[in-house]
Amino acid sequence: MKKVILASVLGVAAASSVGTANAASTAQVFCSGTAGNGAAASITAASGFVKVQFTPKCSINTHVVGSDSDTYYRVGSASAKGKTRFAGSSNGGGVVSAGTCTADPCVAADSTTAVASTYAPTS
């Protein structure tokens, strides 16, 4: 569970809050659940909140999805060995529990559900 929270905090800490406008966002999976430390996909720099590409370090057995928009960055995560999903946002939100996963243990879809939930605020 600490690894899931750490991965979520990494995603939230990568960006600080700039505004509260709600803009369209794009989700990107960067921890697949089987990736070891440092084997994550790069967070791409685009016209959104993240301006410089970076590669987060993922713990094994974590599923993490990030969502980038013009004014915020939010994350959803779940552990392949746990039963709770987590969400967080750079828009004034810390990492919080986003409910129980649909199955025990969690699957990758649970991190996508968490990033799209109201627990990862956009405004």
N, C-alpha and C positions, 0 to 999 in steps of 0.2 A: 504494500500500500504506500509506503514511503517513496518508492520508485515512481509510482503513478503520480503522486503529488509533486515530486521533484520535476517530472517531465512537464506537468501542467504549469508549475511555477516558472520553468524555463521559458515556455511559450509566452506567458504573460509578462515576464520580466524583459523579454526581448523588445517589448514596445511599451512606452508609457502613454498615459491618456493624453490626448490632444483636444478632443472635442466630443460633442454628443450627437452630432448629426448621424442619422441612420442612413447609410448608403448600402448599395448592393455589395455583397461580399462573395469571395470565392474560397471554397474549402480545399485544403490540401492535406493529404495523409502523409505524415512524415515519420511515424514510428509504426511499423507493421506488425508488431507482436513477436516477431522472430529475430528482429535486428538486435545485434549486440551493441555494446557501448560504442558510439561513434559511427554506427552504420546507418544512420538515418538519411532520409532524402533531404536535400537542401531546401531551406525556406527561400523561395524566390523573391527577388526584388521586382516589383512591378509599379504600377501607378497607384498602389494602395498605401497602407500605413507603413509597411516594412520597406525601407529605402535601400538597405544594403543586404545582399544575400549572405546567409550564414547556414551552417550545418549544426543542428542541435545534437547533443549526445543522448541517445536513448538507452534505457535499461532494457534488458531482454524481458520478454513477456509483457510488454506494454503496447497499447494501441493509443496513438495520439493523433488528433486531427486539429489543424489550425484553420482559422477563417480570417482572411485579410480584407479590410475595406478601406475606404479613404480616411476614416477618423478613429478606428479602433482595431484591435487584434484580439481575437478570442480563441480559446482552446477547449477541446473536450478530450477526455482520456478515460481509459479503463484498463484493468490488469487482466491478463490472460489466466491469472490464478486467483482473481478476486471476484466479488459479487456486487461492487459499487462502482458507479461511474462518477467522474468529476468534471467540473467546468470552471472556466475563469475568463476574465476579460480585462483588457487594459483600460476599459472605460469605467474606472472606479470600482471594479469588482475583484475580489480576491478569489482564490481557489476554494470552491465549495462542493459538497456532495450534490450530485445531480440525480440522485435516486438509485434504486436497485437495478441491476442489469436484467435483461430479459431472460437470461439463462445463467446458470452457475457452473462453470466460470464464465466471465464476460467474453464477448466476441468483438471483433473490430467494429461492427455496426453500432455497438453501444457508445463508442467514442464519437461517432457521427451524430447520434441522438443527443449526446451531451452538449456538443458544440452548437447545435441548433436549438437547444432548450432556453427557457427564460432564465436559467441559472447562469448563463453566459451573456450578460446584458449587452445590448447594443446602444442603448440610449438611456 
